Amino acid sequence: MKILLAPSETKKSGGDASFNPNTLLFESLLPHRTKLLHAYINVLQKGDIPTLSKMFGIKKEADILAHKKDIIHELTMKSIQRYTGVAFDYLGYEKLDAQTQDYIDSHVILFSNLFGPIRASDLIPEYKLKQGEAVGEIKTEKFYNEHAAHLMEEYLAEDEILDLRAGFYDKFYKPSKPYTTLKFIKDGKVVSHWAKAYRGIVLREIAKAGIESLEAFMKLPIEGLSIKEIQTKKNKTEIIYEIG
């Protein structure tokens, strides 16, 4: 089983190792990643504040300048540790034991707006790129759909898929084979923002239990959640959890 996860806008600073794009998932993607990285660095070097503001999704000039880095020479850490949004806070990777961390490293695929599909264990530098914003003339979701979606299909050919991403990331890759997603409801209403927290909780419990199949996942008790309904439409199965 492989688990697909969205990134977050916020990221941790720092790192330990130098950046080597050759080590990221899908070696054949390197020429395309290199093209996108060159476009990104070119925008940074031009230093046009309104352009950077739009690309970064931030307004304060001091914050913009703080992210105007040559990321090729920045230090790296695992992508699962780099991202610090709500889902990652509730996952709490650093607090998990080594066996649970190893499960996440080997089972989770993240969808970076800059680097495309990457393993949880892939080492990436800190970067800033707002979801849905172009890098120069390149719309990254279309770019990676064109160059990486077929690689994902091959990579996941023998795996069951649990898709914990936000819907936006279907633009990068949408499985053509059967896959499973989650929805969270409370008092009859769909939860949106806090769905990120529950995705992190679900991933944590899956990893702690070492779940290797969707059948085993559906039997996994998760505190505060109960399965209300399971809906299947075409190749997508949606597990609807009741919070409470």
C-alpha positions as CSV (number, residue, x, y, z in Angstrom):
1,M,0.0,0.0,0.0
2,K,1.2,3.5,-0.8
3,I,-0.2,6.7,0.7
4,L,-0.4,9.9,-1.2
5,L,0.0,13.1,0.9
6,A,-0.2,16.8,0.1
7,P,2.6,19.2,1.1
8,S,2.1,22.4,3.2
9,E,2.7,26.0,2.6
10,T,4.8,26.3,5.8
11,K,8.2,24.7,6.1
12,K,10.9,24.2,8.6
13,S,14.2,25.9,8.1
14,G,17.7,24.4,8.2
15,G,19.0,21.0,7.3
16,D,22.0,18.7,7.4
17,A,23.0,17.5,3.9
18,S,23.6,19.2,0.5
19,F,20.9,19.1,-2.1
20,N,21.2,16.5,-4.8
21,P,18.2,16.4,-7.2
22,N,19.5,13.1,-8.6
23,T,18.4,11.4,-5.4
24,L,14.7,12.3,-5.7
25,L,12.0,9.9,-6.7
26,F,12.1,9.1,-10.5
27,E,15.5,9.6,-11.9
28,S,14.0,10.1,-15.4
29,L,12.3,13.3,-14.1
30,L,15.7,15.0,-13.5
31,P,15.8,16.9,-16.8
32,H,12.3,18.3,-16.2
33,R,12.9,19.1,-12.5
34,T,16.1,20.8,-13.6
35,K,14.2,22.9,-16.1
36,L,11.7,24.0,-13.5
37,L,14.4,24.7,-10.9
38,H,16.2,26.9,-13.3
39,A,13.0,28.8,-14.0
40,Y,12.4,29.2,-10.3
41,I,16.0,30.4,-9.6
42,N,15.7,32.8,-12.6
43,V,12.6,34.4,-11.1
44,L,14.4,34.7,-7.7
45,Q,17.5,36.3,-9.4
46,K,15.4,38.9,-11.2
47,G,14.1,39.9,-7.8
48,D,10.9,41.6,-8.9
49,I,9.1,42.0,-5.6
50,P,5.5,41.9,-7.0
51,T,6.3,38.8,-9.0
52,L,7.9,37.1,-6.0
53,S,5.0,38.2,-3.7
54,K,2.6,36.4,-6.0
55,M,4.7,33.3,-6.5
56,F,5.4,33.0,-2.8
57,G,1.9,34.0,-1.6
58,I,3.3,36.5,0.9
59,K,3.1,40.3,1.0
60,K,5.7,41.7,3.5
61,E,8.9,42.6,1.6
62,A,11.1,41.4,4.5
63,D,9.5,38.0,4.3
64,I,9.8,37.9,0.6
65,L,13.5,38.7,0.7
66,A,14.0,36.0,3.4
67,H,12.9,33.4,0.9
68,K,15.0,34.8,-2.0
69,K,17.6,32.0,-1.7
70,D,19.6,29.9,-4.1
71,I,17.9,26.7,-3.0
72,I,20.3,24.5,-5.0
73,H,22.9,25.3,-2.3
74,E,20.7,25.2,0.7
75,L,20.9,22.3,3.2
76,T,18.2,19.6,3.1
77,M,16.1,17.4,5.4
78,K,13.5,14.7,4.7
79,S,10.5,16.1,3.0
80,I,8.2,14.6,5.7
81,Q,10.1,16.7,8.2
82,R,10.4,19.8,6.0
83,Y,6.7,20.4,5.9
84,T,5.1,21.8,9.0
85,G,1.4,22.3,8.3
86,V,-1.6,21.0,10.3
87,A,-1.4,17.4,9.0
88,F,2.3,17.2,9.7
89,D,1.8,18.7,13.2
90,Y,-0.8,16.0,14.0
91,L,1.4,13.3,12.4
92,G,4.2,14.2,14.7
93,Y,6.9,12.4,12.8
94,E,9.8,13.4,15.1
95,K,8.0,11.9,18.1
96,L,7.4,8.5,16.5
97,D,9.7,5.5,17.0
98,A,12.2,4.4,14.4
99,Q,10.0,1.6,13.0
100,T,7.1,3.9,12.5
101,Q,9.2,6.5,10.9
102,D,10.6,3.8,8.5
103,Y,7.1,2.9,7.6
104,I,6.3,6.5,6.7
105,D,9.6,6.9,4.8
106,S,8.8,3.9,2.6
107,H,5.0,4.2,2.1
108,V,4.3,7.9,1.8
109,I,4.5,9.9,-1.5
110,L,4.3,13.7,-1.2
111,F,3.4,16.1,-4.0
112,S,5.6,19.1,-3.9
113,N,4.5,22.1,-5.9
114,L,8.2,22.6,-6.9
115,F,9.7,19.1,-6.9
116,G,6.7,17.1,-8.0
117,P,6.1,13.6,-6.5
118,I,8.8,12.7,-3.9
119,R,9.2,10.1,-1.2
120,A,8.7,11.1,2.4
121,S,12.4,10.2,2.9
122,D,13.7,12.4,0.0
123,L,16.0,15.2,1.0
124,I,14.8,18.6,-0.1
125,P,15.8,22.2,0.8
126,E,13.5,24.9,2.1
127,Y,11.6,26.7,-0.6
128,K,8.6,28.9,-1.0
129,L,5.9,28.4,-3.7
130,K,2.2,29.1,-3.2
131,Q,-0.1,26.3,-4.3
132,G,-1.4,26.9,-7.8
133,E,1.0,29.7,-8.6
134,A,3.2,29.5,-11.8
135,V,7.0,29.6,-11.9
136,G,7.6,32.0,-14.7
137,E,5.5,30.6,-17.5
138,I,5.3,27.1,-16.0
139,K,2.1,25.9,-14.2
140,T,3.7,23.3,-12.0
141,E,0.6,21.1,-11.6
142,K,0.2,20.8,-15.4
143,F,4.0,20.4,-15.8
144,Y,4.2,17.4,-13.5
145,N,1.0,15.9,-14.8
146,E,2.6,15.8,-18.2
147,H,5.9,14.5,-17.1
148,A,5.3,12.5,-14.0
149,A,1.8,11.1,-14.0
150,H,2.7,8.1,-16.2
151,L,5.7,7.4,-13.9
152,M,3.3,7.4,-10.9
153,E,1.1,4.9,-12.7
154,E,4.0,2.5,-13.3
155,Y,5.3,3.1,-9.7
156,L,2.0,2.2,-8.1
157,A,1.0,-0.6,-10.5
158,E,1.3,-3.3,-7.8
159,D,0.2,-1.2,-4.8
160,E,-3.1,-0.3,-3.3
161,I,-3.5,3.5,-3.0
162,L,-4.8,5.6,-0.1
163,D,-5.1,9.2,-1.3
164,L,-4.9,11.6,1.6
165,R,-4.3,14.7,-0.6
166,A,-6.5,17.7,-1.0
167,G,-8.4,17.7,-4.3
168,F,-6.1,20.3,-5.9
169,Y,-3.4,17.6,-6.2
170,D,-5.5,15.5,-8.6
171,K,-4.1,18.0,-11.1
172,F,-0.6,16.5,-10.6
173,Y,-1.8,12.9,-10.6
174,K,-5.1,11.2,-10.4
175,P,-4.9,7.4,-10.3
176,S,-6.5,5.5,-13.1
177,K,-6.7,2.3,-11.0
178,P,-8.9,1.8,-8.0
179,Y,-8.0,4.1,-5.1
180,T,-9.4,5.1,-1.7
181,T,-9.9,8.6,-0.2
182,L,-11.3,9.9,3.1
183,K,-14.0,12.4,4.1
184,F,-14.6,13.6,7.6
185,I,-18.0,14.8,8.8
186,K,-19.3,16.3,12.1
187,D,-22.9,17.0,12.9
188,G,-23.8,16.1,9.4
189,K,-21.4,18.7,7.8
190,V,-18.2,18.0,5.9
191,V,-15.1,19.2,7.8
192,S,-12.6,21.1,5.6
193,H,-9.8,22.8,7.6
194,W,-9.7,20.2,10.3
195,A,-9.7,17.4,7.7
196,K,-6.0,18.2,7.5
197,A,-5.6,17.3,11.2
198,Y,-7.5,14.1,10.8
199,R,-5.4,13.1,7.8
200,G,-2.3,13.5,9.9
201,I,-3.9,11.4,12.7
202,V,-5.0,8.7,10.4
203,L,-1.5,8.5,8.8
204,R,0.1,8.3,12.2
205,E,-2.2,5.4,13.3
206,I,-1.7,3.6,10.0
207,A,2.1,3.9,10.4
208,K,2.1,2.8,14.1
209,A,0.1,-0.3,13.1
210,G,2.3,-1.0,10.1
211,I,-0.8,-1.4,7.9
212,E,-0.1,-3.0,4.5
213,S,-3.6,-3.2,2.9
214,L,-6.8,-1.2,2.6
215,E,-8.7,-4.2,4.1
216,A,-6.5,-4.0,7.2
217,F,-6.8,-0.2,7.3
218,M,-10.7,-0.3,7.3
219,K,-10.5,-2.6,10.4
220,L,-8.1,-0.2,12.2
221,P,-9.7,1.5,15.2
222,I,-8.9,5.3,15.3
223,E,-9.8,7.2,18.4
224,G,-12.4,9.8,17.8
225,L,-13.4,8.5,14.4
226,S,-16.0,5.9,13.3
227,I,-16.8,4.8,9.7
228,K,-20.2,6.1,8.8
229,E,-20.4,5.1,5.2
230,I,-18.3,3.8,2.3
231,Q,-19.1,5.0,-1.2
232,T,-17.6,3.7,-4.5
233,K,-18.0,5.6,-7.7
234,K,-16.0,4.3,-10.8
235,N,-12.5,3.7,-9.5
236,K,-12.7,5.9,-6.4
237,T,-13.8,4.5,-3.0
238,E,-14.5,7.1,-0.3
239,I,-14.5,6.2,3.4
240,I,-16.7,8.7,5.3
241,Y,-15.7,9.1,8.9
242,E,-17.9,10.5,11.6
243,I,-16.0,12.7,14.1
244,G,-17.0,12.3,17.7
